[in-house]
């Protein structure tokens, strides 16, 4: 296995976090005294050029197929550089810069930084994007968080009521009316970012509060049974074990002038 896939670990206040340099990707988070809160497919390929199915893939510089680049860009399938790992402080920082390979795909000079901060019952993930070019450019991005759940049919997501969303498969706009959003069928929805935190209710596990800053939308995704059958690195039935709740900036791509930096953050708190 490429050493970029080798798991690195943080432990702080009884909590643990695993991540790897490949994709700058979080793989696992266990709060103190709790169970695993991220889903990671046991069919992930761990092969250069392939994304890891689960954890928190970093989507940049293109969300999904909204452009001419490879789907979800290229940050999730490149080896990042580890800048800092402070186990005692529960902190790590990684970086991805443009290279000869990325310049062939996207002729732009950039620097990404991913900061991970672990606490007893909390995880903060911050992504920063810097324009290292002499010309302005824009991008779309997301933290594609796969949240583990014991059984999707019993899960509820609170905090979306009243927000406007777009069904990504049809383009239809709608207003979320449910206080407790359930998931009995597939979903691929792009919501205007909620003004408050979201709460993932997944009994019998403790509630998980999800908040974001800087990102303009929240994506909620699960492929459902039919969709999962088309995903080769997902075992049958495993779609019931996760719900993606992603911090994203999609519909109004940030515009960066030379030297300008954009930041976005997603936080998870056991409640």
HURA-V301865 format. One line per field, one symbol per residue. phi: phi as a letter, one per 20 degrees, with the letter a starting at -180 (. if undefined). burial: 1 if it has 9 or more other ideal C-beta (glycine too) atoms within 8 Angstrom, else 0. A space follows every 10 residues. Layout:
phi=???
burial=???
This chain:
phi=.gffeffdcd cblneccdbc ffmlefdbbc fgmdegddec ffdgelcgnd feepmcfeea eceldeqeeg gmmcffccee deebbdffem cbccbcdfbg ffffebfceb bdccddcdcg cbcdcddccd edeecfbcbc badefeefcf agfdecddoe gnfeccfffd nfebdfdefd eebecfbbcd eggffcfece dcfefffdec cbcnfeccdd bbfmfffffe dfecfgnffe dbcecdebcc fcggddfgnf cdcbbccccf c
burial=0001101101 1100111111 1111111111 1001001111 1011010001 0111111111 1110000010 0111111101 1100001001 1111111100 0110010101 1111111111 1111111111 1110011011 1111111110 1100111111 1011111100 0000010000 1010011111 1111001111 1100101111 1100111111 1111001100 1011000110 1111111111 0001010100 1111111111 0
